[in-house]
Amino acid sequence: MNVRFLGKIKADLDAQYTNVGGFSMGRSFDKSLAWQKRAKAALVGGGQPHKQSSPPRPVMIAGAKGAHFWDADGNDYIDYLMGFGPMILGHAYPTVIDTVTKYLVERGNVYNFGHTLEVELAEKLVQIIPSADRVAYFVGGSDATTGAIKFARAYTGREKVIRSGYHGWHDWCSHARGHLSGAAAATLSVDFNDLEGLADLFKAHPDEIACLIMEPSGQDLPKDGYLEEAKALVNANGALMIFDEVKTGFRYSLGGAQEYFGVTPDMSVFGKALANGFATAVVVGKKEIMDEVSDVWVAATFHGEVSLVAAAIATIEELEAQDGVAFMWKQGQKLLDGYREMTVRLGIENARIGGIGPMPYFGLSTNSDDERQKRFHETFYEATLEGGLYLPEGHIWFMSMSHTDEDVAKTLSVSEDALKRAKAA
Ligand SMILES: Cc1ncc(COP(=O)(O)O)c(C=O)c1O
């Protein structure tokens, strides 16, 4: 943690700005720092690596509501991480909490038996997701992508898979220390939008590839025709096309990026936003495929438990009732337009703006060998933090139904001041 640097930023801000442009002065991070010490002593690595931003920030969250969270020192932040995506309605969203509580009180939670509520949610998903004729429940995205791969292997009788994007931490898609090298050896990978690379993989491994699992969109959008042509190529080679919609699901459209782009894969994975923070995920697919693999062993104690399913039903109902997808598109587009306008006006050459309405991105492409760019980068992120924004660095942002006009306006105003400070640094 760069405490000295933060102290300097705070001193500079105190000296030069007095509550200008949304900066709230004199944030203390002492309590967060004390909690980080305790975390280091009690948690492996002081906590999981993805929960520690780079460079590390002096923030330990004490609570969250709507599109804001606050840290142990009581500093408030507008949140664009939103739990890395799940919090599509907002933190502590009342209708979800109330529905889950009601069902838990009335029905209990885990039976390990078929139950009525899991059927109701499955019927709803079949109605809204183009590739969904059948639904299988999982807990978390990694669990579900692994399930989808198993289904694809069982259906095709082939072992190799091609991945394109991030699909979780399980052995087949991770090269982290400790992974089973044999599992990853059966996984090939291709860059997003690289149709030629995809064709080459099929040529190099004829009749061996079970599926392509891919994120359909992200910081970069699919090139015109890419999704259609990739699907045609995959199917022509006897493999299945799986969209990993763990991030895009319920944001691009209720039916995911597949509905937005009008390309229906053979199977899809949804997680994160499905249940506004409850850890359910699903694999859905066409009935010709899913009925053939219904005997594949993908079973776990907490798949489809009542609280998860109830949260998902409440989340989808609220998105529908409030036209949540249109709202997120509108708010995200305002951010993208605002960043585009301000970076041109201020002449910020290393700005990187990407994504799309409900999952926008603003960041800086920084050459770490360039001292000036490094200073610019550090100053911008420290100043936005000090100004009450939590901007995911290097990662797509997530809009929610709780990001108000005021939040968007403050985000742009604090960002503009931070860019000016970074230019002057
Ligand atoms: C596209 C995608 N697939 C799968 C996963 C894994 O999901 P989880 O972290 O819930 O296991 C993620 C997580 O970020 C993801 O973004």
The ligand as a Gaussian input file, in Angstrom:
#p B3LYP/6-31G(d) Opt

LIG

0 1
 C      -17.082000     -14.870000     -17.839000
 C      -16.845000     -15.532000     -16.507000
 N      -16.993000     -16.874000     -16.417000
 C      -16.803000     -17.521000     -15.257000
 C      -16.420000     -16.841000     -14.119000
 C      -16.204000     -17.571000     -12.836000
 O      -17.248000     -17.275000     -11.966000
 P      -17.060000     -17.368000     -10.371000
 O      -16.029000     -16.354000     -10.005000
 O      -18.429000     -17.057000      -9.851000
 O      -16.635000     -18.763000     -10.052000
 C      -16.258000     -15.458000     -14.169000
 C      -15.844000     -14.699000     -12.980000
 O      -15.455000     -13.556000     -13.031000
 C      -16.466000     -14.787000     -15.397000
 O      -16.316000     -13.470000     -15.511000

